[in-house]
Amino acid sequence: KVNLKDYEKIINGERLSGKEKENSMFKLLHNFWSQIKLEELKAAQIFDMLKKVYVVKIDVENASVRDLYYTLNKNNNGLNQFLLIKDYLRDLGIESEWDKLNRILTRKQDINLFFKDFFVTKFKFKTFEPTRLYEIFVNYFETMLQYMSEDMIISKMIKSAVLYNNILNLNMQSDALKSAMVKIKMHDGEDTYAYILNVYEDYVDNNLSETTFLEILSTIDEYLRNRRKTPNNVAFNELINYLNAFITCK
């Protein structure tokens, strides 16, 4: 940890006292320049080295250890987003709900797909970045905590995970719904699952009849079949606008 005043003096090239030279950032910088002098590096080589250096300024006063770790390592594609989320839920006293979600969606790839499609509908993302999953998860939770308890938030998320698992494994409530989802799966409709999940939630909450749900699934399948014949003829987002209007009229 570097004192902010010392940090600014180092960055601005100001003279430091003997005590100020004891901080870790100055020692790192001093060792860096000593190495340059020792190896008699050329300007181009120094420039290449400097391009690889990242300086991160973090306000640690109110930050948790977990958030500090994420901030320092978020550019690492190997960062385990799931462990960060589990630790966040542990702080809220609902860690067991994470284990429950893992029992519903048993494969890591299915959990990733669920979060992608779940958050795409909640935040209306055009693209989803898996390397920002922890950040997106916390942002969603902190936003929803303004309106409901953490138990209710995670309960709704678990409910959505159950429905998403039904979509992936064709465990629908009726044979008609199952048959409709089989057709969508056969016609490569994975990119429509986020919207289907959203509509499925309305159906389960009795805000949508099964007849209307089936009509929506049938329209999506027709779109998919036409897309296979004429790729990219109509964007799915355009169809969503039509379907939403259709639902509103029901």
Accessible surface in RSA format (square Angstrom, percent):
REM  Atomic radii and reference values for relative SASA: ProtOr
REM  Chains: A
REM  Algorithm: Lee & Richards
REM  Probe-radius: 1.40
REM  Slices: 20
REM RES _ NUM      All-atoms   Total-Side   Main-Chain    Non-polar    All polar
REM                ABS   REL    ABS   REL    ABS   REL    ABS   REL    ABS   REL
RES LYS A   1   214.04 104.4 137.31  84.3  76.73 182.7 101.03  90.9 113.01 120.4
RES VAL A   2    43.69  28.8  22.35  20.2  21.35  51.4  22.56  19.6  21.13  57.3
RES ASN A   3    88.78  61.2  74.93  72.4  13.85  33.3  23.63  56.9  65.15  63.0
RES LEU A   4    98.71  55.0  91.16  65.2   7.56  19.0  92.89  65.2   5.83  15.7
RES LYS A   5   138.91  67.8 135.20  83.0   3.72   8.8  79.87  71.9  59.04  62.9
RES ASP A   6    19.50  13.7  19.50  19.4   0.00   0.0   0.00   0.0  19.50  19.4
RES TYR A   7    41.50  19.4  41.50  23.6   0.00   0.0  23.76  17.9  17.75  21.9
RES GLU A   8    80.35  46.1  79.21  59.9   1.14   2.7  22.65  43.8  57.70  47.1
RES LYS A   9    39.55  19.3  39.47  24.2   0.09   0.2  15.23  13.7  24.32  25.9
RES ILE A  10    17.55  10.0   3.03   2.3  14.52  35.0   6.92   5.0  10.63  28.9
RES ILE A  11    96.67  55.0  68.72  51.2  27.95  67.4  71.54  51.5  25.13  68.2
RES ASN A  12    99.42  68.6  66.86  64.6  32.55  78.4  18.73  45.1  80.68  78.0
RES GLY A  13    69.08  85.2   0.00   N/A  69.08  85.2  35.89  98.5  33.19  74.3
RES GLU A  14    90.91  52.2  75.73  57.3  15.18  36.1  34.07  65.9  56.84  46.4
RES ARG A  15   217.92  91.5 193.16  98.5  24.76  59.0  79.68 108.9 138.23  83.8
RES LEU A  16    16.45   9.2   5.64   4.0  10.81  27.2   6.52   4.6   9.93  26.7
RES SER A  17    58.72  49.6  45.88  61.2  12.84  29.6  51.48 109.6   7.24  10.1
RES GLY A  18    55.66  68.6   0.00   N/A  55.66  68.6  38.55 105.8  17.11  38.3
RES LYS A  19   179.67  87.7 164.60 101.0  15.07  35.9 111.83 100.7  67.83  72.3
RES GLU A  20    28.51  16.4  26.53  20.1   1.98   4.7  12.82  24.8  15.69  12.8
RES LYS A  21    91.49  44.6  87.63  53.8   3.86   9.2  31.57  28.4  59.92  63.8
RES GLU A  22   112.00  64.3 100.05  75.7  11.95  28.5  40.16  77.7  71.84  58.7
RES ASN A  23    23.09  15.9  13.76  13.3   9.33  22.5  22.54  54.2   0.55   0.5
RES SER A  24    70.93  59.9  59.56  79.5  11.38  26.2  50.80 108.2  20.13  28.2
RES MET A  25    39.91  20.7  35.71  23.6   4.20  10.0  33.62  28.6   6.30   8.3
RES PHE A  26    44.41  22.2  44.41  27.5   0.00   0.0  44.41  26.9   0.00   0.0
RES LYS A  27   100.10  48.8  97.85  60.0   2.25   5.4  57.78  52.0  42.32  45.1
RES LEU A  28   129.81  72.3 126.83  90.7   2.99   7.5 129.05  90.6   0.77   2.1
RES LEU A  29    68.86  38.4  66.69  47.7   2.17   5.5  68.66  48.2   0.21   0.6
RES HIS A  30   101.00  55.2  95.74  66.5   5.25  13.4  63.08  65.0  37.92  44.1
RES ASN A  31    92.36  63.7  86.55  83.6   5.81  14.0  24.15  58.1  68.22  65.9
RES PHE A  32    43.89  22.0  37.27  23.1   6.62  17.2  43.53  26.4   0.36   1.0
RES TRP A  33   110.65  44.4 110.65  53.6   0.00   0.0 100.75  53.7   9.91  16.1
RES SER A  34    48.80  41.2  41.49  55.4   7.31  16.8  33.59  71.5  15.21  21.3
RES GLN A  35    80.16  44.8  78.91  57.7   1.25   3.0  27.51  58.6  52.64  39.9
RES ILE A  36    12.62   7.2  12.12   9.0   0.49   1.2  12.12   8.7   0.49   1.3
RES LYS A  37   163.38  79.7 144.30  88.5  19.08  45.4  93.78  84.4  69.60  74.1
RES LEU A  38   140.81  78.4 115.06  82.3  25.75  64.7 122.10  85.7  18.72  50.4
RES GLU A  39    93.07  53.4  67.08  50.8  25.99  61.9  29.10  56.3  63.97  52.2
RES GLU A  40   149.39  85.8 122.64  92.8  26.75  63.7  45.22  87.5 104.17  85.1
RES LEU A  41    37.80  21.1  20.54  14.7  17.26  43.4  20.85  14.6  16.95  45.6
RES LYS A  42   155.18  75.7 148.49  91.1   6.69  15.9  98.15  88.3  57.03  60.7
RES ALA A  43    84.34  77.5  69.62 107.4  14.72  33.5  72.94 102.7  11.40  30.2
RES ALA A  44    71.96  66.2  61.11  94.3  10.85  24.7  68.75  96.8   3.21   8.5
RES GLN A  45    86.94  48.6  84.16  61.5   2.78   6.6  30.69  65.3  56.25  42.7
RES ILE A  46    32.15  18.3  32.15  24.0   0.00   0.0  32.15  23.2   0.00   0.0
RES PHE A  47   123.89  62.0 122.61  75.9   1.28   3.3 123.71  75.0   0.18   0.5
RES ASP A  48    68.55  48.0  67.93  67.6   0.62   1.5  20.21  47.6  48.34  48.2
RES MET A  49    64.55  33.4  60.69  40.2   3.86   9.2  56.21  47.8   8.34  11.1
RES LEU A  50    81.19  45.2  70.72  50.6  10.47  26.3  70.95  49.8  10.24  27.6
RES LYS A  51   132.56  64.7  99.98  61.3  32.57  77.6  63.06  56.8  69.49  74.0
RES LYS A  52   164.84  80.4 143.93  88.3  20.91  49.8  91.63  82.5  73.21  78.0
RES VAL A  53    81.88  53.9  59.18  53.6  22.70  54.7  63.17  54.9  18.71  50.8
RES TYR A  54   180.32  84.2 151.85  86.4  28.46  74.1 106.87  80.3  73.45  90.5
RES VAL A  55    90.49  59.5  56.30  51.0  34.19  82.4  59.15  51.4  31.35  85.0
RES VAL A  56    79.27  52.2  49.46  44.8  29.81  71.8  52.10  45.3  27.17  73.7
RES LYS A  57   132.98  64.9 100.15  61.5  32.82  78.1  65.71  59.1  67.27  71.7
RES ILE A  58    49.85  28.4  23.95  17.8  25.91  62.4  27.04  19.5  22.82  61.9
RES ASP A  59   112.56  78.8  88.16  87.8  24.39  57.7  45.46 107.0  67.10  66.9
RES VAL A  60    52.79  34.7  40.39  36.6  12.40  29.9  40.39  35.1  12.40  33.6
RES GLU A  61   144.47  82.9 110.68  83.7  33.79  80.4  39.59  76.6 104.88  85.6
RES ASN A  62   141.58  97.6 102.62  99.2  38.96  93.8  41.07  98.9 100.50  97.1
RES ALA A  63    38.80  35.7  12.50  19.3  26.30  59.8  19.06  26.8  19.74  52.3
RES SER A  64    41.73  35.3  28.97  38.7  12.76  29.4  39.45  84.0   2.28   3.2
RES VAL A  65   127.70  84.0 123.53 111.8   4.17  10.0 123.53 107.3   4.17  11.3
RES ARG A  66    27.03  11.3  19.29   9.8   7.74  18.4  10.27  14.0  16.76  10.2
RES ASP A  67    55.93  39.2  55.31  55.0   0.63   1.5  17.61  41.4  38.32  38.2
RES LEU A  68    41.57  23.1  41.22  29.5   0.35   0.9  41.52  29.2   0.05   0.1
RES TYR A  69   115.10  53.7 111.40  63.4   3.70   9.6  76.18  57.2  38.92  48.0
RES TYR A  70    13.46   6.3  13.46   7.7   0.00   0.0  13.41  10.1   0.05   0.1
RES THR A  71    48.60  34.6  40.66  41.2   7.94  18.9  20.45  27.5  28.15  42.6
RES LEU A  72   109.13  60.8  79.19  56.7  29.94  75.3  79.48  55.8  29.65  79.8
RES ASN A  73    44.37  30.6  40.87  39.5   3.51   8.4   3.97   9.6  40.40  39.1
RES LYS A  74    90.82  44.3  81.70  50.1   9.12  21.7  35.43  31.9  55.39  59.0
RES ASN A  75   130.35  89.9 102.78  99.3  27.56  66.4  39.16  94.2  91.19  88.1
RES ASN A  76    82.43  56.8  72.39  70.0  10.04  24.2  21.69  52.2  60.74  58.7
RES ASN A  77   129.22  89.1 102.95  99.5  26.26  63.2  30.29  72.9  98.92  95.6
RES GLY A  78    66.33  81.8   0.00   N/A  66.33  81.8  36.83 101.1  29.51  66.1
RES LEU A  79    17.81   9.9   5.57   4.0  12.24  30.8   8.62   6.1   9.20  24.7
RES ASN A  80    72.10  49.7  60.30  58.3  11.80  28.4  26.05  62.7  46.05  44.5
RES GLN A  81    18.67  10.4  15.65  11.4   3.03   7.2  13.05  27.8   5.63   4.3
RES PHE A  82    27.76  13.9  27.08  16.8   0.69   1.8  27.24  16.5   0.52   1.5
RES LEU A  83   113.36  63.1 108.51  77.6   4.85  12.2 108.90  76.5   4.46  12.0
RES LEU A  84    13.16   7.3  12.60   9.0   0.55   1.4  13.13   9.2   0.03   0.1
RES ILE A  85     0.00   0.0   0.00   0.0   0.00   0.0   0.00   0.0   0.00   0.0
RES LYS A  86    53.74  26.2  53.74  33.0   0.00   0.0   8.14   7.3  45.60  48.6
RES ASP A  87    42.86  30.0  42.67  42.5   0.19   0.4  12.56  29.6  30.30  30.2
RES TYR A  88    11.28   5.3  11.28   6.4   0.00   0.0  11.28   8.5   0.00   0.0
RES LEU A  89     0.02   0.0   0.02   0.0   0.00   0.0   0.02   0.0   0.00   0.0
RES ARG A  90   114.91  48.2 102.91  52.5  12.00  28.6  49.81  68.1  65.11  39.5
RES ASP A  91   100.56  70.4  62.98  62.7  37.57  88.8  27.27  64.2  73.29  73.1
RES LEU A  92    51.32  28.6  32.42  23.2  18.91  47.5  37.58  26.4  13.74  37.0
RES GLY A  93    65.37  80.6   0.00   N/A  65.37  80.6  34.56  94.8  30.81  69.0
RES ILE A  94    12.41   7.1  10.79   8.0   1.62   3.9  12.41   8.9   0.00   0.0
RES GLU A  95    49.29  28.3  46.66  35.3   2.62   6.2  12.04  23.3  37.24  30.4
RES SER A  96    73.87  62.4  67.21  89.7   6.66  15.3  48.57 103.4  25.30  35.4
RES GLU A  97    31.99  18.4  31.96  24.2   0.03   0.1   4.49   8.7  27.50  22.5
RES TRP A  98    13.84   5.6  13.35   6.5   0.49   1.2   3.74   2.0  10.09  16.4
RES ASP A  99    54.58  38.2  52.39  52.1   2.19   5.2  15.84  37.3  38.73  38.6
RES LYS A 100    80.40  39.2  80.37  49.3   0.03   0.1  40.41  36.4  39.99  42.6
RES LEU A 101     1.60   0.9   1.60   1.1   0.00   0.0   1.60   1.1   0.00   0.0
RES ASN A 102    52.93  36.5  45.91  44.4   7.02  16.9  21.49  51.7  31.44  30.4
RES ARG A 103   161.44  67.8 139.25  71.0  22.19  52.8  74.02 101.2  87.42  53.0
RES ILE A 104    36.10  20.5  23.51  17.5  12.59  30.3  29.12  21.0   6.98  18.9
RES LEU A 105     0.89   0.5   0.05   0.0   0.84   2.1   0.66   0.5   0.23   0.6
RES THR A 106   111.06  79.0  77.96  79.0  33.11  78.9  55.11  74.0  55.95  84.6
RES ARG A 107   131.91  55.4 127.85  65.2   4.06   9.7  56.70  77.5  75.21  45.6
RES LYS A 108   136.46  66.6 127.37  78.2   9.09  21.7  75.40  67.9  61.07  65.0
RES GLN A 109   103.89  58.1  97.27  71.1   6.61  15.7  31.98  68.1  71.91  54.5
RES ASP A 110    11.05   7.7  11.05  11.0   0.00   0.0   0.00   0.0  11.05  11.0
RES ILE A 111     3.67   2.1   3.67   2.7   0.00   0.0   3.67   2.6   0.00   0.0
RES ASN A 112    53.09  36.6  50.73  49.0   2.37   5.7  19.31  46.5  33.78  32.7
RES LEU A 113    68.21  38.0  67.61  48.4   0.61   1.5  68.21  47.9   0.00   0.0
RES PHE A 114     0.00   0.0   0.00   0.0   0.00   0.0   0.00   0.0   0.00   0.0
RES PHE A 115     0.49   0.2   0.49   0.3   0.00   0.0   0.49   0.3   0.00   0.0
RES LYS A 116    67.93  33.1  67.93  41.7   0.00   0.0  44.27  39.8  23.66  25.2
RES ASP A 117     4.81   3.4   4.81   4.8   0.00   0.0   0.00   0.0   4.81   4.8
RES PHE A 118     3.71   1.9   3.71   2.3   0.00   0.0   3.71   2.2   0.00   0.0
RES PHE A 119     0.00   0.0   0.00   0.0   0.00   0.0   0.00   0.0   0.00   0.0
RES VAL A 120    38.86  25.6  37.56  34.0   1.30   3.1  37.56  32.6   1.30   3.5
RES THR A 121    32.10  22.8  12.17  12.3  19.94  47.5  16.31  21.9  15.79  23.9
RES LYS A 122    80.12  39.1  49.07  30.1  31.05  73.9  24.27  21.8  55.85  59.5
RES PHE A 123    62.19  31.1  38.55  23.9  23.64  61.5  43.09  26.1  19.10  54.7
RES LYS A 124   175.41  85.6 150.60  92.4  24.81  59.1 110.73  99.7  64.67  68.9
RES PHE A 125    57.74  28.9  43.52  27.0  14.22  37.0  46.71  28.3  11.04  31.6
RES LYS A 126   210.03 102.5 169.82 104.2  40.21  95.7 118.96 107.1  91.07  97.0
RES THR A 127   109.05  77.6  93.84  95.1  15.21  36.2  74.46 100.0  34.58  52.3
RES PHE A 128    29.79  14.9   7.02   4.3  22.76  59.2   7.50   4.5  22.29  63.8
RES GLU A 129    84.72  48.6  82.07  62.1   2.65   6.3  25.55  49.4  59.17  48.3
RES PRO A 130    80.00  58.3  76.57  69.8   3.43  12.5  77.18  63.7   2.82  17.5
RES THR A 131    48.96  34.8  46.28  46.9   2.68   6.4  31.49  42.3  17.47  26.4
RES ARG A 132    80.94  34.0  80.94  41.3   0.00   0.0  28.86  39.4  52.07  31.6
RES LEU A 133     2.48   1.4   2.48   1.8   0.00   0.0   2.48   1.7   0.00   0.0
RES TYR A 134     5.40   2.5   5.40   3.1   0.00   0.0   4.75   3.6   0.66   0.8
RES GLU A 135    62.02  35.6  57.67  43.6   4.35  10.3  26.09  50.5  35.93  29.3
RES ILE A 136     4.38   2.5   3.12   2.3   1.26   3.0   4.38   3.2   0.00   0.0
RES PHE A 137     0.61   0.3   0.61   0.4   0.00   0.0   0.61   0.4   0.00   0.0
RES VAL A 138    28.93  19.0  28.93  26.2   0.00   0.0  28.93  25.1   0.00   0.0
RES ASN A 139    79.27  54.7  74.14  71.6   5.13  12.4  16.21  39.0  63.06  60.9
RES TYR A 140    18.35   8.6  18.24  10.4   0.11   0.3   8.32   6.3  10.02  12.4
RES PHE A 141     0.00   0.0   0.00   0.0   0.00   0.0   0.00   0.0   0.00   0.0
RES GLU A 142    85.36  49.0  78.17  59.1   7.18  17.1  34.51  66.8  50.84  41.5
RES THR A 143    54.03  38.4  52.93  53.7   1.10   2.6  40.15  53.9  13.88  21.0
RES MET A 144    42.19  21.8  42.19  27.9   0.00   0.0  24.96  21.2  17.23  22.8
RES LEU A 145    56.60  31.5  34.74  24.9  21.86  55.0  35.02  24.6  21.58  58.1
RES GLN A 146   133.29  74.5  93.27  68.2  40.02  95.3  41.49  88.3  91.80  69.6
RES TYR A 147   159.41  74.4 121.68  69.2  37.73  98.2  90.73  68.2  68.68  84.7
RES MET A 148    44.67  23.1  28.57  18.9  16.10  38.3  42.13  35.8   2.54   3.4
RES SER A 149    59.62  50.4  46.54  62.1  13.08  30.1  46.12  98.2  13.50  18.9
RES GLU A 150    57.60  33.1  57.60  43.6   0.00   0.0   1.30   2.5  56.30  46.0
RES ASP A 151    87.56  61.3  84.66  84.3   2.90   6.9  28.85  67.9  58.72  58.6
RES MET A 152    99.23  51.4  94.18  62.3   5.05  12.0  83.24  70.8  15.99  21.2
RES ILE A 153     1.82   1.0   0.34   0.3   1.47   3.6   1.23   0.9   0.59   1.6
RES ILE A 154     4.66   2.7   4.66   3.5   0.00   0.0   4.66   3.4   0.00   0.0
RES SER A 155    63.65  53.8  58.03  77.5   5.61  12.9  22.53  48.0  41.12  57.6
RES LYS A 156   104.55  51.0 101.88  62.5   2.67   6.4  49.83  44.9  54.72  58.3
RES MET A 157     0.70   0.4   0.28   0.2   0.42   1.0   0.12   0.1   0.59   0.8
RES ILE A 158    17.42   9.9  17.42  13.0   0.00   0.0  17.42  12.5   0.00   0.0
RES LYS A 159    87.96  42.9  82.92  50.9   5.05  12.0  60.20  54.2  27.77  29.6
RES SER A 160     6.57   5.6   6.52   8.7   0.05   0.1   0.05   0.1   6.52   9.1
RES ALA A 161     0.00   0.0   0.00   0.0   0.00   0.0   0.00   0.0   0.00   0.0
RES VAL A 162    62.62  41.2  62.51  56.6   0.11   0.3  62.61  54.4   0.02   0.0
RES LEU A 163     7.30   4.1   7.30   5.2   0.00   0.0   7.30   5.1   0.00   0.0
RES TYR A 164     1.25   0.6   1.25   0.7   0.00   0.0   0.00   0.0   1.25   1.5
RES ASN A 165    32.41  22.4  32.41  31.3   0.00   0.0   0.01   0.0  32.40  31.3
RES ASN A 166    21.06  14.5  21.06  20.4   0.00   0.0   0.00   0.0  21.06  20.4
RES ILE A 167     0.00   0.0   0.00   0.0   0.00   0.0   0.00   0.0   0.00   0.0
RES LEU A 168    22.18  12.4  18.92  13.5   3.26   8.2  18.92  13.3   3.26   8.8
RES ASN A 169    79.92  55.1  60.29  58.3  19.63  47.3  16.90  40.7  63.02  60.9
RES LEU A 170    34.46  19.2  32.62  23.3   1.84   4.6  32.62  22.9   1.84   5.0
RES ASN A 171    80.54  55.5  66.06  63.8  14.48  34.9  23.83  57.3  56.72  54.8
RES MET A 172    22.05  11.4   0.00   0.0  22.05  52.5   0.14   0.1  21.91  29.0
RES GLN A 173    99.81  55.8  61.11  44.7  38.70  92.1  48.34 102.9  51.47  39.0
RES SER A 174    31.68  26.8  21.71  29.0   9.97  23.0  31.47  67.0   0.21   0.3
RES ASP A 175   124.86  87.5 116.43 115.9   8.43  19.9  38.31  90.2  86.55  86.3
RES ALA A 176    47.08  43.3  33.55  51.8  13.53  30.8  41.81  58.9   5.27  14.0
RES LEU A 177     0.00   0.0   0.00   0.0   0.00   0.0   0.00   0.0   0.00   0.0
RES LYS A 178    97.29  47.5  97.29  59.7   0.00   0.0  39.88  35.9  57.41  61.2
RES SER A 179    54.36  45.9  48.08  64.2   6.28  14.5  29.90  63.7  24.46  34.3
RES ALA A 180    14.98  13.8  10.02  15.5   4.96  11.3  14.40  20.3   0.58   1.5
RES MET A 181     0.00   0.0   0.00   0.0   0.00   0.0   0.00   0.0   0.00   0.0
RES VAL A 182    49.01  32.2  48.68  44.1   0.33   0.8  48.85  42.4   0.16   0.4
RES LYS A 183   104.27  50.9 104.27  64.0   0.00   0.0  48.63  43.8  55.64  59.3
RES ILE A 184     0.00   0.0   0.00   0.0   0.00   0.0   0.00   0.0   0.00   0.0
RES LYS A 185    80.85  39.4  73.67  45.2   7.18  17.1  48.37  43.5  32.48  34.6
RES MET A 186   124.43  64.4 103.72  68.6  20.72  49.3  96.67  82.2  27.76  36.8
RES HIS A 187    26.40  14.4  25.69  17.9   0.72   1.8   8.68   8.9  17.72  20.6
RES ASP A 188    79.51  55.7  74.95  74.6   4.56  10.8  24.39  57.4  55.13  55.0
RES GLY A 189     0.00   0.0   0.00   N/A   0.00   0.0   0.00   0.0   0.00   0.0
RES GLU A 190    89.17  51.2  85.06  64.4   4.10   9.8  54.70 105.8  34.47  28.1
RES ASP A 191    80.65  56.5  54.00  53.7  26.65  63.0  47.33 111.4  33.32  33.2
RES THR A 192     0.07   0.1   0.00   0.0   0.07   0.2   0.07   0.1   0.00   0.0
RES TYR A 193     4.19   2.0   4.19   2.4   0.00   0.0   4.17   3.1   0.02   0.0
RES ALA A 194    11.81  10.9  11.52  17.8   0.29   0.7  11.52  16.2   0.29   0.8
RES TYR A 195    14.81   6.9  11.91   6.8   2.90   7.6  13.41  10.1   1.40   1.7
RES ILE A 196     0.48   0.3   0.09   0.1   0.39   0.9   0.48   0.3   0.00   0.0
RES LEU A 197     1.80   1.0   1.80   1.3   0.00   0.0   1.80   1.3   0.00   0.0
RES ASN A 198    60.94  42.0  58.85  56.9   2.08   5.0   1.30   3.1  59.64  57.6
RES VAL A 199     3.75   2.5   3.54   3.2   0.22   0.5   3.75   3.3   0.00   0.0
RES TYR A 200     0.00   0.0   0.00   0.0   0.00   0.0   0.00   0.0   0.00   0.0
RES GLU A 201    26.85  15.4  26.85  20.3   0.00   0.0  16.25  31.4  10.60   8.7
RES ASP A 202    54.14  37.9  54.14  53.9   0.00   0.0   2.57   6.0  51.57  51.4
RES TYR A 203    32.44  15.1  28.98  16.5   3.46   9.0  15.70  11.8  16.74  20.6
RES VAL A 204    47.71  31.4  27.65  25.0  20.06  48.3  32.92  28.6  14.79  40.1
RES ASP A 205    68.85  48.2  48.16  47.9  20.69  48.9  17.12  40.3  51.74  51.6
RES ASN A 206   136.42  94.1 106.64 103.1  29.78  71.7  27.89  67.1 108.53 104.9
RES ASN A 207   105.44  72.7  72.37  69.9  33.07  79.6  24.01  57.8  81.42  78.7
RES LEU A 208    15.23   8.5   4.75   3.4  10.48  26.3   9.92   7.0   5.31  14.3
RES SER A 209    63.50  53.7  46.75  62.4  16.75  38.6  52.29 111.3  11.21  15.7
RES GLU A 210    60.28  34.6  54.72  41.4   5.56  13.2  22.88  44.3  37.40  30.5
RES THR A 211    90.80  64.6  88.41  89.6   2.39   5.7  53.45  71.8  37.35  56.5
RES THR A 212     8.14   5.8   8.14   8.2   0.00   0.0   0.16   0.2   7.98  12.1
RES PHE A 213     0.12   0.1   0.12   0.1   0.00   0.0   0.12   0.1   0.00   0.0
RES LEU A 214    46.67  26.0  44.79  32.0   1.88   4.7  45.05  31.6   1.61   4.3
RES GLU A 215    64.66  37.1  59.88  45.3   4.78  11.4  32.75  63.4  31.91  26.1
RES ILE A 216     0.92   0.5   0.65   0.5   0.27   0.6   0.92   0.7   0.00   0.0
RES LEU A 217     0.41   0.2   0.17   0.1   0.24   0.6   0.17   0.1   0.24   0.7
RES SER A 218    67.90  57.4  61.47  82.0   6.42  14.8  28.79  61.3  39.10  54.8
RES THR A 219    37.99  27.0  36.01  36.5   1.97   4.7  15.58  20.9  22.41  33.9
RES ILE A 220     0.00   0.0   0.00   0.0   0.00   0.0   0.00   0.0   0.00   0.0
RES ASP A 221     8.71   6.1   8.71   8.7   0.00   0.0   2.93   6.9   5.78   5.8
RES GLU A 222    90.55  52.0  90.55  68.5   0.00   0.0  16.72  32.3  73.83  60.3
RES TYR A 223    22.83  10.7  17.41   9.9   5.41  14.1  18.46  13.9   4.36   5.4
RES LEU A 224     0.13   0.1   0.00   0.0   0.13   0.3   0.00   0.0   0.13   0.4
RES ARG A 225    98.76  41.5  96.58  49.2   2.17   5.2  29.51  40.3  69.25  42.0
RES ASN A 226    69.97  48.3  68.36  66.1   1.61   3.9  21.82  52.5  48.15  46.5
RES ARG A 227    53.67  22.5  49.36  25.2   4.31  10.3  21.26  29.1  32.42  19.6
RES ARG A 228   134.00  56.3 102.80  52.4  31.20  74.3  38.70  52.9  95.30  57.8
RES LYS A 229   157.94  77.1 125.88  77.2  32.07  76.4  88.25  79.4  69.69  74.2
RES THR A 230    70.84  50.4  67.12  68.0   3.72   8.9  66.82  89.8   4.02   6.1
RES PRO A 231    94.98  69.2  77.65  70.8  17.33  63.0  77.73  64.2  17.24 107.2
RES ASN A 232   139.76  96.4 110.38 106.7  29.38  70.7  32.40  78.0 107.36 103.8
RES ASN A 233   107.90  74.4  77.80  75.2  30.10  72.5  13.41  32.3  94.50  91.3
RES VAL A 234    62.94  41.4  58.15  52.6   4.79  11.5  59.63  51.8   3.31   9.0
RES ALA A 235    54.97  50.5  42.25  65.2  12.72  28.9  51.69  72.8   3.27   8.7
RES PHE A 236    24.96  12.5  19.95  12.4   5.02  13.1  19.95  12.1   5.02  14.4
RES ASN A 237   106.96  73.8 104.83 101.3   2.13   5.1  24.33  58.6  82.63  79.9
RES GLU A 238   105.73  60.7  96.31  72.9   9.42  22.4  37.34  72.2  68.39  55.8
RES LEU A 239    22.41  12.5  19.08  13.6   3.33   8.4  22.41  15.7   0.00   0.0
RES ILE A 240    35.55  20.2  35.55  26.5   0.00   0.0  35.55  25.6   0.00   0.0
RES ASN A 241   102.48  70.7  93.38  90.2   9.10  21.9  28.54  68.7  73.94  71.5
RES TYR A 242   128.48  60.0 121.20  69.0   7.27  18.9  88.03  66.2  40.44  49.9
RES LEU A 243     0.88   0.5   0.88   0.6   0.00   0.0   0.88   0.6   0.00   0.0
RES ASN A 244    65.51  45.2  63.78  61.6   1.73   4.2  23.78  57.2  41.74  40.3
RES ALA A 245    54.93  50.5  46.86  72.3   8.07  18.4  53.96  76.0   0.98   2.6
RES PHE A 246    46.04  23.0  39.17  24.3   6.87  17.9  45.56  27.6   0.48   1.4
RES ILE A 247    38.74  22.0  34.11  25.4   4.63  11.2  34.11  24.6   4.63  12.6
RES THR A 248   115.01  81.8  86.87  88.1  28.13  67.1  72.59  97.5  42.41  64.1
RES CYS A 249   114.37  86.5  75.66  84.4  38.71  91.0  32.28  81.8  82.09  88.5
RES LYS A 250   132.28  64.5  72.75  44.6  59.53 141.7  61.97  55.8  70.31  74.9
END  Absolute sums over single chains surface
CHAIN  1 A    15928.6      13327.0       2601.6       8521.5       7407.1
END  Absolute sums over all chains
TOTAL         15928.6      13327.0       2601.6       8521.5       7407.1
